[in-house]
Amino acid sequence: MSVCFASAGVIKALQLAAFTLVWTHSVEKIDWQEDWRVMPDGLQIVAARVKGTGAGMEPPPEARLVDGWWRWTLQRPPQRELVLGNSGAAGEWRLCAEGSCRTLSDILGHPVGRHVTVLSHC
């Protein structure tokens, strides 16, 4: 399975079966993480974690506090694509897989800045 990244006219593909998206909330400066699987019909979110709460970051009622993270699982159908924006106020989206994390700029080979990045199964 592969994930394609498209931003500012650049397209890159990475062979991945699963990955974690990580970002820092622009107001609260708190980390948020989502675990995704690459499926034949798209990208499927399976779990999420947030290091704290506030400013629209409240975890759902089923979330449980484990080791300082609010954690919960999700049951949603695969998404055809993920559209990631960046306000520039809290750093970049990071993609973690196979034990390492990289910024979208590193993956795409150019500064993403405020450009939208689209992730999709390819």
N, C-alpha and C positions, 0 to 999 in steps of 0.2 A: 504494500500500500504506500501511497505517496501523498504528500501535502504540497500544494502549489501556493506560493506567495506572490502577490502582484501588488506593486506600488510604484507610482511615478514612472510608468512605462517599463519597469523591470519585472521579469517573472523568473522565479527560482523554484525548484522542486527538491524536496527532501524525502527520502524513503523513511517513513515512520509508521508504526502500528498504533502508537499512542504518544501523547505529549501533554505537558502542563503549560497553560498560559499563566503568566505572573505579571502583575502590575501593581503600582502604588497609587492609591486614591489621591486625587489632586488636592482635595481639601483636608482630609484627615491624615494624610501621609501614612496610611496603614496599608500593609500588603494584602492582596487578594490573589487567590489561586484557583484555577479551574482545571480539572482533569478531563481530557478528551480522548476518544478513540476514533481511529480512521476506519470507516466502514465502507463497503462497496457503494452505498447510496448516499454518502456524505460524512460529515463530522458530527459525532455524538458526544455531548457532555454527559459525564457520569458522576462527577462529584465536584464540590466547591468548598473552599475554606477562606475565612477572613480572620485576620489577627485582632480585630476589635470591632467596634460599632460606631455609628454616627453618620450624619450627613448623607442619608439615603443608603447606608451600608448595613442595615439591620439584617441579621441572618433570619431565615424562616423559622417558624415555631418548632419544626422537627430537628433543627441544628442542635448539636451537642458540643460542649466545651471540652476539648481534649488537648492537653499540653499547650494551653494558651491560644488555641485556634478554635473558632466556631466551625464545625464540620457538618456537612450534610450531603446526601446523595440525591441525584436527580433522575427522573424517568421521562425523558423527552425523545422524540424521534430525531434521527440525524438531520442536520442542517446542510443545505446545499452549499452555503458559504458563510463565513464569518467576516464581518466588516469591522475593522479595528481603527478607531480614530485616536488622535493624540492631541491633547490640549497644549502640550509643551510645559505644563505646570508641575509635572511629577515624574519626569523621566520616561523611559521607553517601555513598551511591552517587551517581555522576555519569554522565550520559548525554551522549556526544559524537556530534555529527552535523553534517555540512555546515560544518565548521571551527570549531564552538564547543561548549563543554561547559556543562551546567546540572545543578544538583542535583535530586533528585527533589522536594524541597520547592518549588523554584522552578517546576518543571513542573506540580505539582499545585496550587500556590497556597496551601499551608498547610504548617506544619512537620510533616514526616513522623515525626520522632522515632523511637520504637521500633515504630511501626506497620509491619506487613508491607505491602509493595507488590507487586501482581501485574501483570506485563506480559503482554500477549497480542496476537495479530494481530486486528485488527477491521476 
